[in-house]
Amino acid sequence: FAVSVGYWKDPYIQYFVRQAKERKAPEINRGKLACYYARVHGVSYLIKAFLKKTECNCQIVNLGAGMDTLFWRLKDENLLPRKYFEVDFPMIVARKIHNIKSKPPLSKPIMESHSGDSLLIDSHSLDSSRYSIVGADLRFSSDLEEKLKKHNLDIHLPTLLVAECVLVYMTPQQSANLLKWAASTFPVAMFINYEQVNMMDRFGQIMIENLQRRQCNLAGVEVCRSLESQRERLLLNGWETARAIDMMKVYSFLPQADVKRIEGLEFLDEKELFEQLMQHYCICWASKDSSNL
């Protein structure tokens, strides 16, 4: 919906989702869309900074990627890393692969970027020379590593791991294990995490209750207490540096001409509600850099 009304451009999302017919109350709609806008641009900014710093001589591992379209968008911008991996539950992966196989605008760019041996594609995995989709459960990092290595993960390459609203669905111990695995596996790496923050206040509690009513349990919400607890988790699990900022801060960093443009797309009079929502999501990033990149 956000793409269809012009918040940002994504020519590929239409091949993965049906257009939503339902429209939320304007202030929730507008607030959430601006939050998504800040998320898309904030995460994208960090990813592109990493790609430029490594001159694309790196790999990206997108954890819990769902129907994400980043591979295609990076290809269009001539910013593909040496290899791009996606990981999600086998059921999600099967759906994504089915869409790719049946829609030429998705399959053609994969074929164009592929070189070497024949491309492997079955119902639960896809492996080309530049792009792989792996069906795995992120709560079991040994299984994850084995599957990624089968698809030619190179632990010596600078590696960017991205998790957007993923860790919060694991227990704190499970997400700690995943972060520890990533920090101990790659000598040069960056981890980007986007998820909730400040969840212990009244607004955060209402968010949790609303999700619970929809049978959606945030198993790792206790780590989302504050920006400090988010940073601490990364540092305690082997990362050398870590930063965390809320989405209101991210929003203030975005190019102001474009912010003005999106604010003109739909009227928003509930500014306070929008700001509260933005203060309850954050982007955190951590790095480990044995070669002083």
Disulfide bonds with the S-S distance in Angstrom:
none
